[in-house]
Amino acid sequence: MRALAWHGKHDVRVDTVDDPEIVNQRDCIIKVTATAICGSDLHLYDGYIPTMQAGDILGHEFMGEVVEVGAKSTLKKGQKVVVPFTIACGSCYHCGKHQYSACDNGLPADNQDIAQELYGQPMAGLFGYSHMTGGYAGGQAEYVRVPFSDVGPIVIPDGVDDEKVLFLSDILPTGWMAAENAQIEPGDTVAVWGCGPVGLFAVQSAFLMGAERVIAIDHFPHRLELAKKFGAETINYEESAVYEALMVMTGGIGPDAVIDSVGLEAHGFFVDNVLDQIKASTFLGTDRAHSIRQAIIACRKGGRVSMPAVYGGFIDKFPLGALMEKGLTLKTGQTHVQHYMPALLNAIMEGKIDTTFLISHRMDLEDAPKGYDMFKNNQNEVTKVVLKPGFN
């Protein structure tokens, strides 16, 4: 089959590789009909995530048609499914609490050492996201093996267009959980750092959860315009000082809740951000954390901090004192996708949530390297690239 493989920093290629096979009775094989490039895929593309190996197949946002099932899979051939990016067993202690991204059995035993060392415990497996998260082949391919297929994938009703439901795989549940973690109350003012796909879904979700005001922060004009379409007020950080603007907009109090959807590759020529880049280049640090620092400082006393953004390792000058002295609540984590998929599918079917507005480009799988380059280098115009094998 054809699949997009990682070969090094900024080097991804569509290769001919072996077809996937059933290796466990709970597996299924799906024929991919749509897959997307995620913002967190750029962390792999930019070489920030360790344990990648040449030839690893990328992609964790995908859906398709079931073409083969193991003896213990509950799926049937011919069904259309969306697959969550987290790989979880469904029966361990954490899965029993619907904390699927903390699954004890999602990682093969020989892939647990690095996560154990970095985080104290192994986490769930992820598709196409390094050997630290299981070494599973991803979905930017013609076919993919789906472990625990009796737990993860959600069956899509006949006649529903792929593009309406594809983002159930990651970014829609991630944006929703980000807003949920912000513990939004009616009348709240919520500030969202980053108007990428997750940030825009967080904006939409915050309003649905009762926020009175949402303030979206970015520097790409097109993404800020998309946030405005949902009713958000906006701050362009290249034109205004974010902290000062937020204080003016909130009468000196600060937002009730803040959401960091930027993560470890924060942009901007800020002093702390430049220092973070220097530390990363000299292996004295790993992540650029300007946005989470700024969010904590701006949040009102007694407020809530939600962090759906991906951070991979260590940061310097974390404002722990501000977090404690202001009495802030911080909630974060990989998304428990399986927990949110059914309700969000219903919301899509009922027209309560718009998903397709994000898609700016549709491309053949063969053009995936071009898609990565565009997404990396033209984020104002490229909001979401959807890849379709055989797409003309």
Buried (B, 14 or more C-beta within 10 A) or exposed (E): BBBBBBBEEEEBBBBEBEEBEBEEEBBBBBBBBBBBBBBBBBBBBEEBBEBBEEEBBBBBBBBBBBEBBBEEBEBEEEBBBBBBBBBBBBEBEBBEEEBBBBBBBBBBEEBBBBBEEBEEEBBBBBBBBBBBBBBBBBBBBBBBBBBBBBBBBBBBEEEEEBBBBBBBBBBBBBBBBBBBBBBBEEEBBBBBBBBBBBBBBBBBBBBBBEBBBBBBBBBBEBBBEBBBEBEBBBBBBEEBEBEEBBBEBBEEEBBBBBBBBBBBBBBBEBEBBEBBBEBBEEEEBBBBBBBBBBBBBBBBEEBBBBBBBBBBBEBEEEBEEBBEEBEBBBBBBBBBBBBBBEEBBEBBBEEEBBBBEBBBBBBBBBBBBEBBBBBBEEBEEBBBBBBBBEBE
